[in-house]
Amino acid sequence: MLDHVAALPFDVAGVLADRGFYDGTSIERLDAAAPVALPIIRRGKRMAEKLDTTVSYWTEYVMYEGSERELE
């Protein structure tokens, strides 16, 4: 799929992906082709704490922060 996106004869403003793409490799490949938006999977204590709210807000989260697998 990503090869098809990269080969399109026009710029892609963004890619919307489903939760099946929520892993480091997919996010890096998607982001290389175009900005990506995908739903968050509520896993782990840090993520659960960020999602435990009743109001909208903007925040940043780094997957695998501090490890060899860290995504920027």
mmCIF file as gemmi writes it, N, C-alpha and C atoms, coordinates in Angstrom:
data_model
loop_
_atom_site.group_PDB
_atom_site.id
_atom_site.type_symbol
_atom_site.label_atom_id
_atom_site.label_alt_id
_atom_site.label_comp_id
_atom_site.label_asym_id
_atom_site.label_entity_id
_atom_site.label_seq_id
_atom_site.pdbx_PDB_ins_code
_atom_site.Cartn_x
_atom_site.Cartn_y
_atom_site.Cartn_z
_atom_site.occupancy
_atom_site.B_iso_or_equiv
_atom_site.pdbx_formal_charge
_atom_site.auth_seq_id
_atom_site.auth_asym_id
_atom_site.pdbx_PDB_model_num
ATOM 1 N N . MET Axp A 1 ? 0.81 -1.172 0 1 0 ? 1 A 1
ATOM 2 C CA . MET Axp A 1 ? 0 0 0 1 0 ? 1 A 1
ATOM 3 C C . MET Axp A 1 ? 0.867 1.255 0 1 0 ? 1 A 1
ATOM 4 N N . LEU Axp A 2 ? 1.896 1.273 0.822 1 0 ? 2 A 1
ATOM 5 C CA . LEU Axp A 2 ? 2.727 2.472 0.915 1 0 ? 2 A 1
ATOM 6 C C . LEU Axp A 2 ? 3.467 2.763 -0.382 1 0 ? 2 A 1
ATOM 7 N N . ASP Axp A 3 ? 3.841 1.715 -1.107 1 0 ? 3 A 1
ATOM 8 C CA . ASP Axp A 3 ? 4.476 1.924 -2.403 1 0 ? 3 A 1
ATOM 9 C C . ASP Axp A 3 ? 3.518 2.613 -3.365 1 0 ? 3 A 1
ATOM 10 N N . HIS Axp A 4 ? 2.246 2.265 -3.299 1 0 ? 4 A 1
ATOM 11 C CA . HIS Axp A 4 ? 1.239 2.909 -4.15 1 0 ? 4 A 1
ATOM 12 C C . HIS Axp A 4 ? 1.08 4.378 -3.779 1 0 ? 4 A 1
ATOM 13 N N . VAL Axp A 5 ? 1.075 4.678 -2.485 1 0 ? 5 A 1
ATOM 14 C CA . VAL Axp A 5 ? 0.956 6.065 -2.039 1 0 ? 5 A 1
ATOM 15 C C . VAL Axp A 5 ? 2.157 6.871 -2.525 1 0 ? 5 A 1
ATOM 16 N N . ALA Axp A 6 ? 3.353 6.332 -2.358 1 0 ? 6 A 1
ATOM 17 C CA . ALA Axp A 6 ? 4.568 7.039 -2.772 1 0 ? 6 A 1
ATOM 18 C C . ALA Axp A 6 ? 4.62 7.255 -4.278 1 0 ? 6 A 1
ATOM 19 N N . ALA Axp A 7 ? 3.996 6.377 -5.051 1 0 ? 7 A 1
ATOM 20 C CA . ALA Axp A 7 ? 4.041 6.474 -6.514 1 0 ? 7 A 1
ATOM 21 C C . ALA Axp A 7 ? 2.961 7.385 -7.104 1 0 ? 7 A 1
ATOM 22 N N . LEU Axp A 8 ? 2.066 7.888 -6.288 1 0 ? 8 A 1
ATOM 23 C CA . LEU Axp A 8 ? 0.998 8.74 -6.814 1 0 ? 8 A 1
ATOM 24 C C . LEU Axp A 8 ? 1.587 9.995 -7.453 1 0 ? 8 A 1
ATOM 25 N N . PRO Axp A 9 ? 0.994 10.474 -8.555 1 0 ? 9 A 1
ATOM 26 C CA . PRO Axp A 9 ? 1.544 11.62 -9.279 1 0 ? 9 A 1
ATOM 27 C C . PRO Axp A 9 ? 1.181 12.968 -8.643 1 0 ? 9 A 1
ATOM 28 N N . PHE Axp A 10 ? 0.84 12.982 -7.369 1 0 ? 10 A 1
ATOM 29 C CA . PHE Axp A 10 ? 0.517 14.226 -6.665 1 0 ? 10 A 1
ATOM 30 C C . PHE Axp A 10 ? 0.941 14.073 -5.2 1 0 ? 10 A 1
ATOM 31 N N . ASP Axp A 11 ? 1.051 15.191 -4.513 1 0 ? 11 A 1
ATOM 32 C CA . ASP Axp A 11 ? 1.426 15.157 -3.1 1 0 ? 11 A 1
ATOM 33 C C . ASP Axp A 11 ? 0.26 14.656 -2.254 1 0 ? 11 A 1
ATOM 34 N N . VAL Axp A 12 ? 0.565 13.866 -1.259 1 0 ? 12 A 1
ATOM 35 C CA . VAL Axp A 12 ? -0.444 13.347 -0.344 1 0 ? 12 A 1
ATOM 36 C C . VAL Axp A 12 ? -0.372 14.193 0.925 1 0 ? 12 A 1
ATOM 37 N N . ALA Axp A 13 ? -1.491 14.802 1.298 1 0 ? 13 A 1
ATOM 38 C CA . ALA Axp A 13 ? -1.522 15.683 2.467 1 0 ? 13 A 1
ATOM 39 C C . ALA Axp A 13 ? -1.464 14.901 3.769 1 0 ? 13 A 1
ATOM 40 N N . GLY Axp A 14 ? -1.943 13.673 3.762 1 0 ? 14 A 1
ATOM 41 C CA . GLY Axp A 14 ? -1.931 12.87 4.975 1 0 ? 14 A 1
ATOM 42 C C . GLY Axp A 14 ? -2.487 11.491 4.726 1 0 ? 14 A 1
ATOM 43 N N . VAL Axp A 15 ? -2.216 10.599 5.642 1 0 ? 15 A 1
ATOM 44 C CA . VAL Axp A 15 ? -2.703 9.225 5.556 1 0 ? 15 A 1
ATOM 45 C C . VAL Axp A 15 ? -3.462 8.92 6.847 1 0 ? 15 A 1
ATOM 46 N N . LEU Axp A 16 ? -4.679 8.421 6.698 1 0 ? 16 A 1
ATOM 47 C CA . LEU Axp A 16 ? -5.461 7.955 7.841 1 0 ? 16 A 1
ATOM 48 C C . LEU Axp A 16 ? -5.35 6.44 7.88 1 0 ? 16 A 1
ATOM 49 N N . ALA Axp A 17 ? -4.954 5.898 9.01 1 0 ? 17 A 1
ATOM 50 C CA . ALA Axp A 17 ? -4.751 4.459 9.121 1 0 ? 17 A 1
ATOM 51 C C . ALA Axp A 17 ? -5.563 3.908 10.293 1 0 ? 17 A 1
ATOM 52 N N . ASP Axp A 18 ? -5.905 2.632 10.219 1 0 ? 18 A 1
ATOM 53 C CA . ASP Axp A 18 ? -6.632 2.036 11.341 1 0 ? 18 A 1
ATOM 54 C C . ASP Axp A 18 ? -5.642 1.454 12.344 1 0 ? 18 A 1
ATOM 55 N N . ARG Axp A 19 ? -6.15 0.897 13.421 1 0 ? 19 A 1
ATOM 56 C CA . ARG Axp A 19 ? -5.301 0.449 14.519 1 0 ? 19 A 1
ATOM 57 C C . ARG Axp A 19 ? -4.36 -0.696 14.151 1 0 ? 19 A 1
ATOM 58 N N . GLY Axp A 20 ? -4.573 -1.339 13.032 1 0 ? 20 A 1
ATOM 59 C CA . GLY Axp A 20 ? -3.672 -2.392 12.584 1 0 ? 20 A 1
ATOM 60 C C . GLY Axp A 20 ? -2.285 -1.875 12.23 1 0 ? 20 A 1
ATOM 61 N N . PHE Axp A 21 ? -2.149 -0.574 12.041 1 0 ? 21 A 1
ATOM 62 C CA . PHE Axp A 21 ? -0.862 0.025 11.698 1 0 ? 21 A 1
ATOM 63 C C . PHE Axp A 21 ? -0.151 0.594 12.919 1 0 ? 21 A 1
ATOM 64 N N . TYR Axp A 22 ? -0.662 0.331 14.124 1 0 ? 22 A 1
ATOM 65 C CA . TYR Axp A 22 ? -0.103 0.896 15.353 1 0 ? 22 A 1
ATOM 66 C C . TYR Axp A 22 ? 1.085 0.079 15.834 1 0 ? 22 A 1
ATOM 67 N N . ASP Axp A 23 ? 2.189 0.172 15.115 1 0 ? 23 A 1
ATOM 68 C CA . ASP Axp A 23 ? 3.461 -0.406 15.542 1 0 ? 23 A 1
ATOM 69 C C . ASP Axp A 23 ? 4.576 0.455 14.963 1 0 ? 23 A 1
ATOM 70 N N . GLY Axp A 24 ? 5.739 0.356 15.548 1 0 ? 24 A 1
ATOM 71 C CA . GLY Axp A 24 ? 6.84 1.236 15.177 1 0 ? 24 A 1
ATOM 72 C C . GLY Axp A 24 ? 7.203 1.236 13.705 1 0 ? 24 A 1
ATOM 73 N N . THR Axp A 25 ? 7.342 0.073 13.113 1 0 ? 25 A 1
ATOM 74 C CA . THR Axp A 25 ? 7.737 -0.02 11.71 1 0 ? 25 A 1
ATOM 75 C C . THR Axp A 25 ? 6.713 0.631 10.8 1 0 ? 25 A 1
ATOM 76 N N . SER Axp A 26 ? 5.443 0.349 11.024 1 0 ? 26 A 1
ATOM 77 C CA . SER Axp A 26 ? 4.393 0.93 10.182 1 0 ? 26 A 1
ATOM 78 C C . SER Axp A 26 ? 4.337 2.439 10.326 1 0 ? 26 A 1
ATOM 79 N N . ILE Axp A 27 ? 4.436 2.933 11.55 1 0 ? 27 A 1
ATOM 80 C CA . ILE Axp A 27 ? 4.372 4.377 11.769 1 0 ? 27 A 1
ATOM 81 C C . ILE Axp A 27 ? 5.532 5.08 11.077 1 0 ? 27 A 1
ATOM 82 N N . GLU Axp A 28 ? 6.729 4.542 11.17 1 0 ? 28 A 1
ATOM 83 C CA . GLU Axp A 28 ? 7.885 5.144 10.503 1 0 ? 28 A 1
ATOM 84 C C . GLU Axp A 28 ? 7.702 5.155 8.985 1 0 ? 28 A 1
ATOM 85 N N . ARG Axp A 29 ? 7.242 4.049 8.404 1 0 ? 29 A 1
ATOM 86 C CA . ARG Axp A 29 ? 7.044 3.992 6.954 1 0 ? 29 A 1
ATOM 87 C C . ARG Axp A 29 ? 5.937 4.926 6.502 1 0 ? 29 A 1
ATOM 88 N N . LEU Axp A 30 ? 4.835 4.969 7.256 1 0 ? 30 A 1
ATOM 89 C CA . LEU Axp A 30 ? 3.748 5.879 6.91 1 0 ? 30 A 1
ATOM 90 C C . LEU Axp A 30 ? 4.213 7.321 6.983 1 0 ? 30 A 1
ATOM 91 N N . ASP Axp A 31 ? 4.919 7.674 8.038 1 0 ? 31 A 1
ATOM 92 C CA . ASP Axp A 31 ? 5.364 9.045 8.24 1 0 ? 31 A 1
ATOM 93 C C . ASP Axp A 31 ? 6.353 9.477 7.166 1 0 ? 31 A 1
ATOM 94 N N . ALA Axp A 32 ? 7.111 8.539 6.607 1 0 ? 32 A 1
ATOM 95 C CA . ALA Axp A 32 ? 8.046 8.871 5.531 1 0 ? 32 A 1
ATOM 96 C C . ALA Axp A 32 ? 7.298 9.239 4.251 1 0 ? 32 A 1
ATOM 97 N N . ALA Axp A 33 ? 6.092 8.691 4.06 1 0 ? 33 A 1
ATOM 98 C CA . ALA Axp A 33 ? 5.301 8.965 2.858 1 0 ? 33 A 1
ATOM 99 C C . ALA Axp A 33 ? 4.464 10.228 3.01 1 0 ? 33 A 1
ATOM 100 N N . ALA Axp A 34 ? 3.904 10.446 4.186 1 0 ? 34 A 1
ATOM 101 C CA . ALA Axp A 34 ? 3.03 11.593 4.439 1 0 ? 34 A 1
ATOM 102 C C . ALA Axp A 34 ? 2.706 11.626 5.928 1 0 ? 34 A 1
ATOM 103 N N . PRO Axp A 35 ? 2.258 12.773 6.434 1 0 ? 35 A 1
ATOM 104 C CA . PRO Axp A 35 ? 1.828 12.806 7.839 1 0 ? 35 A 1
ATOM 105 C C . PRO Axp A 35 ? 0.743 11.757 8.072 1 0 ? 35 A 1
ATOM 106 N N . VAL Axp A 36 ? 0.773 11.143 9.235 1 0 ? 36 A 1
ATOM 107 C CA . VAL Axp A 36 ? -0.139 10.034 9.509 1 0 ? 36 A 1
ATOM 108 C C . VAL Axp A 36 ? -0.989 10.319 10.747 1 0 ? 36 A 1
ATOM 109 N N . ALA Axp A 37 ? -2.243 9.918 10.684 1 0 ? 37 A 1
ATOM 110 C CA . ALA Axp A 37 ? -3.15 9.98 11.83 1 0 ? 37 A 1
ATOM 111 C C . ALA Axp A 37 ? -3.723 8.594 12.033 1 0 ? 37 A 1
ATOM 112 N N . LEU Axp A 38 ? -3.647 8.09 13.263 1 0 ? 38 A 1
ATOM 113 C CA . LEU Axp A 38 ? -4.194 6.777 13.545 1 0 ? 38 A 1
ATOM 114 C C . LEU Axp A 38 ? -4.693 6.737 14.98 1 0 ? 38 A 1
ATOM 115 N N . PRO Axp A 39 ? -5.651 5.865 15.267 1 0 ? 39 A 1
ATOM 116 C CA . PRO Axp A 39 ? -6.184 5.778 16.627 1 0 ? 39 A 1
ATOM 117 C C . PRO Axp A 39 ? -5.141 5.193 17.576 1 0 ? 39 A 1
ATOM 118 N N . ILE Axp A 40 ? -5.208 5.628 18.794 1 0 ? 40 A 1
ATOM 119 C CA . ILE Axp A 40 ? -4.291 5.158 19.828 1 0 ? 40 A 1
ATOM 120 C C . ILE Axp A 40 ? -4.854 3.878 20.453 1 0 ? 40 A 1
ATOM 121 N N . ILE Axp A 41 ? -3.988 2.913 20.666 1 0 ? 41 A 1
ATOM 122 C CA . ILE Axp A 41 ? -4.375 1.701 21.372 1 0 ? 41 A 1
ATOM 123 C C . ILE Axp A 41 ? -4.006 1.913 22.838 1 0 ? 41 A 1
ATOM 124 N N . ARG Axp A 42 ? -4.957 1.745 23.699 1 0 ? 42 A 1
ATOM 125 C CA . ARG Axp A 42 ? -4.769 2.011 25.131 1 0 ? 42 A 1
ATOM 126 C C . ARG Axp A 42 ? -4.033 0.847 25.773 1 0 ? 42 A 1
ATOM 127 N N . ARG Axp A 43 ? -2.698 0.92 25.719 1 0 ? 43 A 1
ATOM 128 C CA . ARG Axp A 43 ? -1.83 -0.111 26.288 1 0 ? 43 A 1
ATOM 129 C C . ARG Axp A 43 ? -0.814 0.549 27.199 1 0 ? 43 A 1
ATOM 130 N N . GLY Axp A 44 ? -0.53 -0.016 28.301 1 0 ? 44 A 1
ATOM 131 C CA . GLY Axp A 44 ? 0.505 0.482 29.191 1 0 ? 44 A 1
ATOM 132 C C . GLY Axp A 44 ? 0.011 1.581 30.124 1 0 ? 44 A 1
ATOM 133 N N . LYS Axp A 45 ? 0.683 1.689 31.256 1 0 ? 45 A 1
ATOM 134 C CA . LYS Axp A 45 ? 0.275 2.635 32.293 1 0 ? 45 A 1
ATOM 135 C C . LYS Axp A 45 ? 0.421 4.091 31.851 1 0 ? 45 A 1
ATOM 136 N N . ARG Axp A 46 ? 1.543 4.441 31.185 1 0 ? 46 A 1
ATOM 137 C CA . ARG Axp A 46 ? 1.75 5.827 30.735 1 0 ? 46 A 1
ATOM 138 C C . ARG Axp A 46 ? 0.659 6.271 29.771 1 0 ? 46 A 1
ATOM 139 N N . MET Axp A 47 ? 0.325 5.429 28.822 1 0 ? 47 A 1
ATOM 140 C CA . MET Axp A 47 ? -0.698 5.783 27.839 1 0 ? 47 A 1
ATOM 141 C C . MET Axp A 47 ? -2.065 5.873 28.515 1 0 ? 47 A 1
ATOM 142 N N . ALA Axp A 48 ? -2.377 4.964 29.404 1 0 ? 48 A 1
ATOM 143 C CA . ALA Axp A 48 ? -3.664 5 30.103 1 0 ? 48 A 1
ATOM 144 C C . ALA Axp A 48 ? -3.805 6.289 30.911 1 0 ? 48 A 1
ATOM 145 N N . GLU Axp A 49 ? -2.713 6.731 31.542 1 0 ? 49 A 1
ATOM 146 C CA . GLU Axp A 49 ? -2.754 7.981 32.302 1 0 ? 49 A 1
ATOM 147 C C . GLU Axp A 49 ? -3.024 9.181 31.395 1 0 ? 49 A 1
ATOM 148 N N . LYS Axp A 50 ? -2.407 9.212 30.22 1 0 ? 50 A 1
ATOM 149 C CA . LYS Axp A 50 ? -2.627 10.32 29.287 1 0 ? 50 A 1
ATOM 150 C C . LYS Axp A 50 ? -4.065 10.332 28.762 1 0 ? 50 A 1
ATOM 151 N N . LEU Axp A 51 ? -4.661 9.159 28.609 1 0 ? 51 A 1
ATOM 152 C CA . LEU Axp A 51 ? -6.004 9.066 28.045 1 0 ? 51 A 1
ATOM 153 C C . LEU Axp A 51 ? -7.108 9.151 29.1 1 0 ? 51 A 1
ATOM 154 N N . ASP Axp A 52 ? -6.743 9.157 30.368 1 0 ? 52 A 1
ATOM 155 C CA . ASP Axp A 52 ? -7.73 9.21 31.442 1 0 ? 52 A 1
ATOM 156 C C . ASP Axp A 52 ? -8.164 10.655 31.695 1 0 ? 52 A 1
ATOM 157 N N . THR Axp A 53 ? -9.046 11.178 30.84 1 0 ? 53 A 1
ATOM 158 C CA . THR Axp A 53 ? -9.508 12.558 30.937 1 0 ? 53 A 1
ATOM 159 C C . THR Axp A 53 ? -10.897 12.686 30.335 1 0 ? 53 A 1
ATOM 160 N N . THR Axp A 54 ? -11.569 13.747 30.668 1 0 ? 54 A 1
ATOM 161 C CA . THR Axp A 54 ? -12.887 14.014 30.084 1 0 ? 54 A 1
ATOM 162 C C . THR Axp A 54 ? -12.88 15.285 29.256 1 0 ? 54 A 1
ATOM 163 N N . VAL Axp A 55 ? -11.691 15.884 29.057 1 0 ? 55 A 1
ATOM 164 C CA . VAL Axp A 55 ? -11.576 17.106 28.261 1 0 ? 55 A 1
ATOM 165 C C . VAL Axp A 55 ? -10.564 16.884 27.142 1 0 ? 55 A 1
ATOM 166 N N . SER Axp A 56 ? -10.668 17.668 26.093 1 0 ? 56 A 1
ATOM 167 C CA . SER Axp A 56 ? -9.718 17.592 24.987 1 0 ? 56 A 1
ATOM 168 C C . SER Axp A 56 ? -8.457 18.373 25.326 1 0 ? 56 A 1
ATOM 169 N N . TYR Axp A 57 ? -7.329 17.875 24.905 1 0 ? 57 A 1
ATOM 170 C CA . TYR Axp A 57 ? -6.067 18.598 25.071 1 0 ? 57 A 1
ATOM 171 C C . TYR Axp A 57 ? -5.043 18.032 24.098 1 0 ? 57 A 1
ATOM 172 N N . TRP Axp A 58 ? -3.946 18.744 23.909 1 0 ? 58 A 1
ATOM 173 C CA . TRP Axp A 58 ? -2.881 18.34 23.004 1 0 ? 58 A 1
ATOM 174 C C . TRP Axp A 58 ? -1.694 17.892 23.839 1 0 ? 58 A 1
ATOM 175 N N . THR Axp A 59 ? -1.095 16.778 23.463 1 0 ? 59 A 1
ATOM 176 C CA . THR Axp A 59 ? 0.092 16.292 24.164 1 0 ? 59 A 1
ATOM 177 C C . THR Axp A 59 ? 0.974 15.542 23.177 1 0 ? 59 A 1
ATOM 178 N N . GLU Axp A 60 ? 2.164 15.217 23.598 1 0 ? 60 A 1
ATOM 179 C CA . GLU Axp A 60 ? 3.076 14.421 22.784 1 0 ? 60 A 1
ATOM 180 C C . GLU Axp A 60 ? 3.439 13.16 23.549 1 0 ? 60 A 1
ATOM 181 N N . TYR Axp A 61 ? 3.667 12.092 22.808 1 0 ? 61 A 1
ATOM 182 C CA . TYR Axp A 61 ? 4.018 10.807 23.399 1 0 ? 61 A 1
ATOM 183 C C . TYR Axp A 61 ? 5.037 10.149 22.488 1 0 ? 61 A 1
ATOM 184 N N . VAL Axp A 62 ? 6.112 9.676 23.051 1 0 ? 62 A 1
ATOM 185 C CA . VAL Axp A 62 ? 7.16 9.011 22.269 1 0 ? 62 A 1
ATOM 186 C C . VAL Axp A 62 ? 7.092 7.524 22.563 1 0 ? 62 A 1
ATOM 187 N N . MET Axp A 63 ? 6.827 6.733 21.512 1 0 ? 63 A 1
ATOM 188 C CA . MET Axp A 63 ? 6.792 5.282 21.699 1 0 ? 63 A 1
ATOM 189 C C . MET Axp A 63 ? 8.193 4.78 22.025 1 0 ? 63 A 1
ATOM 190 N N . TYR Axp A 64 ? 8.27 3.897 22.99 1 0 ? 64 A 1
ATOM 191 C CA . TYR Axp A 64 ? 9.522 3.258 23.389 1 0 ? 64 A 1
ATOM 192 C C . TYR Axp A 64 ? 10.565 4.273 23.848 1 0 ? 64 A 1
ATOM 193 N N . GLU Axp A 65 ? 10.137 5.373 24.5 1 0 ? 65 A 1
ATOM 194 C CA . GLU Axp A 65 ? 11.053 6.437 24.915 1 0 ? 65 A 1
ATOM 195 C C . GLU Axp A 65 ? 12.216 5.897 25.736 1 0 ? 65 A 1
ATOM 196 N N . GLY Axp A 66 ? 13.427 6.307 25.353 1 0 ? 66 A 1
ATOM 197 C CA . GLY Axp A 66 ? 14.631 5.901 26.063 1 0 ? 66 A 1
ATOM 198 C C . GLY Axp A 66 ? 15.181 4.552 25.669 1 0 ? 66 A 1
ATOM 199 N N . SER Axp A 67 ? 14.527 3.872 24.73 1 0 ? 67 A 1
ATOM 200 C CA . SER Axp A 67 ? 15.021 2.555 24.318 1 0 ? 67 A 1
ATOM 201 C C . SER Axp A 67 ? 15.56 2.625 22.893 1 0 ? 67 A 1
ATOM 202 N N . GLU Axp A 68 ? 16.171 1.54 22.474 1 0 ? 68 A 1
ATOM 203 C CA . GLU Axp A 68 ? 16.715 1.436 21.122 1 0 ? 68 A 1
ATOM 204 C C . GLU Axp A 68 ? 15.603 1.566 20.057 1 0 ? 68 A 1
ATOM 205 N N . ARG Axp A 69 ? 14.369 1.219 20.429 1 0 ? 69 A 1
ATOM 206 C CA . ARG Axp A 69 ? 13.23 1.225 19.501 1 0 ? 69 A 1
ATOM 207 C C . ARG Axp A 69 ? 12.496 2.567 19.479 1 0 ? 69 A 1
ATOM 208 N N . GLU Axp A 70 ? 13.011 3.597 20.175 1 0 ? 70 A 1
ATOM 209 C CA . GLU Axp A 70 ? 12.312 4.878 20.297 1 0 ? 70 A 1
ATOM 210 C C . GLU Axp A 70 ? 11.969 5.471 18.925 1 0 ? 70 A 1
ATOM 211 N N . LEU Axp A 71 ? 10.734 5.951 18.805 1 0 ? 71 A 1
ATOM 212 C CA . LEU Axp A 71 ? 10.276 6.612 17.577 1 0 ? 71 A 1
ATOM 213 C C . LEU Axp A 71 ? 10.225 8.102 17.829 1 0 ? 71 A 1
ATOM 214 N N . GLU Axp A 72 ? 10.737 8.884 16.892 1 0 ? 72 A 1
ATOM 215 C CA . GLU Axp A 72 ? 10.689 10.339 17.04 1 0 ? 72 A 1
ATOM 216 C C . GLU Axp A 72 ? 9.695 10.939 16.1 1 0 ? 72 A 1
